[in-house]
Amino acid sequence: MRRRAATVVGRGGGAGAVPELVAMVRAGVDDVEAAEILAALSHDDPVTSGIVLDALTRDLAGTDPATRIRVAQALVELPGSGPEKVLRRLADDADRTVALVAGAFVRRRT
């Protein structure tokens, strides 16, 4: 129920949905939809964009490779230079798959 509410609130422009949408991306539950909503919220408001970036990347190094890939996929849609900096760091990730995916996303953004 929380997830569905977060998607409805987020699609309506409600930044209060950001924590649940980020949790969805990280957990891999409707992560593509959640990432799209986060991107839309980020494009609408620079303050929200910073909040989304911080929430997505918090403690990222301590997550598993699949989570880092999902976060990279979400970052590629966000505006500004901050997401690109994180993607560049992920392109040097110790996990080869994460590094390859993030590297491809860096090339896509440039």
C-alpha positions in Angstrom: 0.0 0.0 0.0 2.8 2.4 0.9 4.5 1.8 -2.5 1.4 2.5 -4.4 0.7 5.6 -2.4 4.3 6.8 -3.0 3.9 6.4 -6.8 0.5 8.3 -6.8 1.9 11.1 -4.6 5.1 11.3 -6.5 3.4 11.4 -9.9 1.3 14.3 -8.4 4.5 16.2 -7.7 4.8 15.4 -4.0 8.4 15.3 -2.8 7.2 13.6 0.3 7.2 10.4 -1.6 11.0 10.5 -2.3 12.1 8.3 0.6 9.7 5.5 -0.3 10.5 5.8 -4.1 14.2 5.6 -3.3 13.6 2.5 -1.1 11.8 1.0 -4.1 14.7 1.6 -6.4 17.2 0.2 -3.9 15.0 -2.9 -3.2 14.2 -3.5 -6.9 10.5 -3.3 -6.4 8.9 -1.4 -9.3 12.2 0.3 -9.5 11.9 1.5 -13.1 8.6 3.3 -12.3 10.1 4.7 -9.1 13.2 6.0 -10.9 11.0 7.7 -13.6 9.0 9.5 -10.9 12.2 10.5 -9.1 13.6 11.9 -12.3 10.4 13.9 -13.0 10.4 15.3 -9.4 14.1 16.2 -9.9 13.5 18.0 -13.1 10.7 20.0 -11.6 12.7 21.3 -8.6 16.4 21.7 -8.0 16.0 21.3 -4.2 14.2 18.1 -4.7 16.9 17.0 -7.1 19.5 17.4 -4.4 17.3 15.5 -2.0 16.9 12.6 -4.5 20.6 12.5 -5.3 21.5 12.4 -1.6 18.9 9.7 -0.8 19.9 7.5 -3.7 23.6 7.6 -3.0 23.6 7.5 0.8 25.7 4.5 1.9 26.0 3.3 -1.7 29.4 1.7 -1.1 27.9 -0.7 1.4 25.3 -2.1 -0.9 25.4 -5.1 -3.1 26.2 -4.9 -6.9 22.6 -5.3 -8.0 21.5 -2.3 -5.8 24.4 -0.2 -7.2 23.3 -1.0 -10.7 19.7 0.0 -10.0 20.9 3.2 -8.4 23.1 3.9 -11.5 20.0 3.3 -13.7 18.1 5.9 -11.7 21.0 8.4 -11.7 21.2 8.5 -15.4 17.9 10.2 -15.6 18.6 12.9 -13.0 19.6 16.4 -14.0 22.9 18.2 -13.2 26.5 17.3 -12.7 26.0 15.5 -9.3 24.6 12.3 -10.8 27.3 12.2 -13.4 30.0 12.4 -10.7 28.5 9.4 -8.9 28.2 7.5 -12.2 31.9 8.2 -12.8 32.8 6.8 -9.4 30.7 3.8 -10.1 32.5 3.3 -13.4 35.5 2.5 -11.2 33.6 0.1 -9.0 35.3 -3.1 -7.9 32.5 -5.1 -9.3 33.1 -5.4 -13.1 29.4 -5.5 -14.0 28.7 -2.3 -12.0 31.7 -0.6 -13.5 30.6 -1.6 -17.1 27.0 -0.5 -16.6 28.0 2.8 -15.0 30.6 3.5 -17.6 28.0 3.0 -20.3 25.7 5.4 -18.5 28.5 8.0 -18.3 29.0 7.8 -22.1 25.2 8.1 -22.6 25.1 11.3 -20.5 28.0 13.0 -22.3 
